[in-house]
Amino acid sequence: MQDFYLPYLINYSQPVAEDIVIFCVAVLTAILVSAEGQAIVATLLGDARRGATDRLHFNVFMHMSILGTLSFFVGGFGWAKEIDVDTKRFKRFPRLFLALIRLSGPMANLLMANIAASLAWILGKWDFEDKVFTTIVVVNVSVALYSLLPIAPLPGAAVLEVILPSWKKFKKVKELFYKVGPYCIVGSFLVIRLTRWDGVSAITNPIVLSISNFILKF
């Protein structure tokens, strides 16, 4: 398995059509898996719905967030449109259940990375040179790890729902946090790419690389 330059981004100075297509496939896969993973866990925990437009339709384009998708091309990771969760359906520990639902997205991405790695291994046994599944592995691992950052609208921000108090004043702060968060993420990584500063990637990328290599070699 080859080592990757991380974050896995398209070389915009010398774009290759094949790399762009493969990257887009990996992005769509990561978005779909993250969103539907949350939807499945929400349903299992008790928030079951019939005819919900954001649940279990496996239409990736309905799960795409504009800024979340843009983040993939700027930062190498992104997020899906947030799945609506009705915490009133949970009789106990509603905030804890909400956090579990959100964090099931990154867990689903890790599961997808393992499935893709298995397919890459099978192709390798038949002497097929694979690039699609290895890219899916790296992108999904990147999404899983970066999603744990406690910044809205990333799933990791749901942990704050459990830790912080549910005051009315805090609700206004949370609403502002969720509105400003996506722009802060995209803007920060755009500055990072333009200035060639590592930023948080100096910590996260070695972990992404280690996990990706481990999964693909295991």
C-alpha positions as CSV (number, residue, x, y, z in Angstrom):
1,M,0.0,0.0,0.0
2,Q,1.4,3.4,-0.9
3,D,1.7,6.3,1.6
4,F,-0.6,9.2,0.9
5,Y,-0.1,12.9,1.2
6,L,-2.6,14.1,3.7
7,P,-5.1,15.6,3.8
8,Y,-6.1,13.8,0.6
9,L,-6.7,16.7,-1.8
10,I,-6.8,17.1,-5.5
11,N,-3.7,18.7,-7.0
12,Y,-5.3,21.8,-8.3
13,S,-2.1,23.0,-10.0
14,Q,-2.0,19.9,-12.2
15,P,-5.5,18.3,-12.0
16,V,-6.0,14.8,-13.3
17,A,-9.5,13.8,-14.4
18,E,-9.2,10.3,-13.0
19,D,-8.1,11.6,-9.6
20,I,-11.0,14.1,-9.4
21,V,-13.6,11.4,-10.3
22,I,-12.2,9.0,-7.7
23,F,-12.0,11.7,-5.0
24,C,-15.6,12.7,-5.7
25,V,-16.8,9.0,-5.4
26,A,-15.0,8.8,-2.1
27,V,-16.6,12.0,-0.9
28,L,-20.1,10.9,-1.8
29,T,-19.5,7.6,-0.1
30,A,-18.3,9.3,3.1
31,I,-21.3,11.7,3.2
32,L,-23.8,8.9,2.6
33,V,-22.4,6.5,5.2
34,S,-22.1,9.2,7.8
35,A,-25.7,10.4,7.4
36,E,-27.4,7.1,7.1
37,G,-25.3,5.7,10.0
38,Q,-26.8,8.4,12.2
39,A,-30.3,7.7,10.8
40,I,-30.1,4.0,11.6
41,V,-28.9,4.5,15.1
42,A,-31.5,7.2,15.8
43,T,-34.2,4.7,14.6
44,L,-32.8,1.9,16.7
45,L,-32.7,4.1,19.8
46,G,-36.4,5.0,19.5
47,D,-36.7,8.0,17.1
48,A,-38.4,5.9,14.4
49,R,-40.3,7.7,11.7
50,R,-42.3,6.9,8.6
51,G,-41.8,8.8,5.5
52,A,-39.1,11.1,6.9
53,T,-37.4,12.8,4.0
54,D,-34.0,12.7,5.7
55,R,-34.0,9.1,6.8
56,L,-32.9,5.9,5.2
57,H,-33.4,6.8,1.5
58,F,-29.8,6.3,0.6
59,N,-29.9,9.3,-1.7
60,V,-26.5,11.0,-1.1
61,F,-27.5,14.2,-2.8
62,M,-30.2,14.8,-0.2
63,H,-27.6,14.5,2.5
64,M,-25.1,17.0,1.0
65,S,-24.4,20.2,2.8
66,I,-23.0,23.0,0.6
67,L,-20.3,24.1,3.1
68,G,-19.7,20.5,4.2
69,T,-19.1,19.4,0.6
70,L,-16.9,22.4,-0.1
71,S,-14.8,21.6,3.0
72,F,-13.8,18.3,1.3
73,F,-12.1,20.2,-1.5
74,V,-10.6,22.7,0.8
75,G,-9.6,20.6,3.9
76,G,-9.8,17.0,2.7
77,F,-12.7,16.3,5.0
78,G,-16.3,17.5,5.4
79,W,-19.7,16.7,6.8
80,A,-23.2,15.6,5.8
81,K,-26.3,17.6,6.3
82,E,-27.4,17.2,9.9
83,I,-30.0,14.4,10.5
84,D,-33.0,15.7,12.4
85,V,-33.4,14.0,15.8
86,D,-36.4,14.4,18.1
87,T,-34.9,13.9,21.6
88,K,-38.5,13.9,23.1
89,R,-38.8,10.4,21.8
90,F,-36.1,9.2,24.2
91,K,-37.5,8.5,27.6
92,R,-34.2,8.5,29.3
93,F,-30.9,10.4,28.8
94,P,-32.0,12.3,25.7
95,R,-28.9,14.4,25.4
96,L,-26.7,11.3,25.8
97,F,-28.6,9.5,23.1
98,L,-28.3,12.5,20.8
99,A,-24.5,12.5,21.3
100,L,-24.4,8.7,20.5
101,I,-26.4,9.3,17.4
102,R,-24.1,12.0,16.1
103,L,-21.0,10.0,17.0
104,S,-22.3,7.0,15.1
105,G,-21.6,8.9,11.9
106,P,-17.8,8.8,12.4
107,M,-18.1,5.1,13.5
108,A,-19.9,4.3,10.3
109,N,-17.1,6.0,8.3
110,L,-14.6,3.8,10.1
111,L,-16.7,0.7,9.2
112,M,-16.9,1.9,5.6
113,A,-13.1,2.3,5.6
114,N,-12.7,-1.3,6.7
115,I,-15.1,-2.6,4.0
116,A,-13.2,-0.6,1.3
117,A,-9.9,-2.0,2.6
118,S,-11.2,-5.5,2.4
119,L,-12.3,-4.9,-1.3
120,A,-8.8,-3.4,-2.0
121,W,-7.2,-6.5,-0.5
122,I,-9.3,-8.8,-2.7
123,L,-8.4,-6.9,-5.8
124,G,-4.7,-7.0,-4.7
125,K,-4.9,-10.8,-4.5
126,W,-6.1,-10.8,-8.2
127,D,-3.2,-8.4,-9.1
128,F,-5.6,-5.6,-9.9
129,E,-4.1,-2.1,-9.2
130,D,-6.6,-0.3,-7.0
131,K,-6.9,3.4,-6.4
132,V,-10.7,3.8,-5.8
133,F,-11.0,1.7,-2.6
134,T,-7.8,3.0,-1.1
135,T,-9.0,6.5,-1.6
136,I,-12.3,5.7,0.0
137,V,-10.4,4.3,3.0
138,V,-8.3,7.5,3.4
139,V,-11.2,9.9,2.9
140,N,-13.5,8.0,5.3
141,V,-10.8,7.7,8.0
142,S,-10.2,11.5,7.6
143,V,-13.9,12.2,8.0
144,A,-14.1,9.9,11.0
145,L,-11.2,11.6,12.8
146,Y,-11.9,15.2,12.0
147,S,-15.6,14.7,12.9
148,L,-14.6,14.1,16.5
149,L,-13.5,17.8,16.8
150,P,-16.0,19.6,19.1
151,I,-16.8,22.2,16.4
152,A,-20.3,22.6,15.1
153,P,-21.6,21.2,12.8
154,L,-19.2,18.3,13.1
155,P,-20.6,15.3,15.1
156,G,-18.1,15.8,17.8
157,A,-19.9,19.0,18.9
158,A,-22.7,16.8,20.2
159,V,-20.5,15.9,23.2
160,L,-21.0,19.5,24.3
161,E,-24.7,18.8,24.4
162,V,-24.0,16.4,27.3
163,I,-21.3,18.3,29.1
164,L,-22.7,21.9,29.0
165,P,-25.9,22.9,30.8
166,S,-29.2,23.3,29.0
167,W,-29.8,27.0,30.0
168,K,-32.0,29.2,27.9
169,K,-29.1,31.7,27.5
170,F,-26.8,28.9,26.4
171,K,-29.3,27.8,23.7
172,K,-28.9,31.1,22.0
173,V,-25.1,30.7,22.1
174,K,-25.5,27.2,20.7
175,E,-27.6,28.4,17.8
176,L,-25.0,31.0,17.0
177,F,-22.3,28.4,17.3
178,Y,-24.0,26.1,14.8
179,K,-24.5,29.0,12.4
180,V,-21.0,30.4,12.5
181,G,-19.2,27.0,12.9
182,P,-19.3,25.9,9.2
183,Y,-18.0,29.2,7.9
184,C,-15.2,29.1,10.5
185,I,-14.1,25.6,9.5
186,V,-14.1,26.3,5.8
187,G,-12.5,29.7,6.2
188,S,-9.8,28.3,8.6
189,F,-8.8,25.5,6.3
190,L,-8.8,27.8,3.3
191,V,-6.3,30.1,5.1
192,I,-4.3,27.0,6.1
193,R,-4.0,25.8,2.5
194,L,-3.2,29.3,1.1
195,T,-0.5,29.9,3.7
196,R,0.7,26.3,3.8
197,W,0.4,26.2,7.5
198,D,-0.2,22.8,9.1
199,G,-2.7,24.0,11.7
200,V,-4.6,21.1,13.4
201,S,-3.5,18.9,10.5
202,A,-0.1,18.5,12.1
203,I,-1.8,16.5,14.8
204,T,-4.6,14.8,12.9
205,N,-2.9,13.8,9.7
206,P,-0.3,11.5,11.1
207,I,-3.1,9.7,13.0
208,V,-5.1,9.4,9.8
209,L,-2.1,8.1,7.9
210,S,-1.4,5.5,10.6
211,I,-5.0,4.3,10.8
212,S,-5.3,4.1,7.0
213,N,-2.1,2.2,6.6
214,F,-3.0,-0.2,9.4
215,I,-6.5,-0.9,8.0
216,L,-5.1,-1.5,4.5
217,K,-2.2,-3.7,5.7
218,F,-4.1,-5.7,8.3
